[in-house]
Each structure stands twice: as structure tokens, then as C-alpha cells.
Amino acid sequence: MRLHLQTTVQQDYLSVFHAFDEQLFRKLAPPYPRLKLLRFDGSAPGDVVAVELQTGIRSFRWTSLITAREITDTEAWFVDEGQEVPPPLRSWRHKHLVTQHGNGAVIHDIIDYSTGHKVLDIILYPLMRATFGMRGPVYRKVFRKV
């Protein structure tokens, strides 16, 4: 299943892209489940990001590997792919794309996920959309005009 969310921000795409660091990662964390950051190497190929999702009942580990990254004259992106994902997920790929848009930029969260069951993927879609939709206001606040 694919989810593609876009947020327009007021800073240039390179400034936005280079701000994808541990501090921004923490700001983007949803209120539930709570995330305990175990490791954050960065956004270059070979880097690892590992978290523990704390539901209050049980904890789940989520580890992603940065598998690709590119910067061009009009866009910049990196991809994280789940190496260890929480149930019911079986696969996860998240492309963090930032494109030039006039004097500002558009941040694209392009997420491909699968549980292995099409019906469950569809059922999870509104939750994924809501969870990642919460990033929009954070992006707009962090990347407002300087």
C-alpha cells in the first residue's frame, strides 16, 4: 500500500533536507505510541535508525536502514527501509523527498508498507495517514520563513 503526503514549507529545499537530523526526528514523533530512540546515525546510506515503540502494554523494536540518498539541482531525498518492523507490518519503505517549489519547498513523505494481507493494509491506511499527517504542522512550524 502506498501513502504519499505533501507539505509545502517556506524554506529552500536544501536547507530543509539538511535539517533531517535527530532533533527533527524527535519533533516528528507521534504522541502514541511513545518512541524511545535507541540509535540515530543520520540519513546517509548505511546509517541506521532504531526505536522502541512503547504502547504501555508491550514494546516493539523498529529498525530502519538508510538505503539510498541523492541531491540534485531541484530535489533531495533519502530512503529508509525497515529491517525489523513491528507487527502487523512485514515490509516498510519510506522515501523522504524534498523538492524545490518557488522560494520554498515541498516535503513528500512517500511510504510503501505491507502486512502481507491486502485487507489489513487497507484497514491500516487511515491510521498511517493520520499518524504521518501529524508531521505537516510540525514541518510548517520548523520550516517557516526565517
Buried (B, 14 or more C-beta within 10 A) or exposed (E): BEBEBEBBBBBBBBEBBEBBEEEBBEEBBEEEBBBEEEEBEBBEEEBBBBBBBBEEEEBBBBBBBBBEBEBEEEBBBBBBBBBEBBEBBBEBBBBBBBBBBEEBBBBBBBBBBBBEEEEBBEEBBEEBEEBBBEBBEBBBEBBEEE
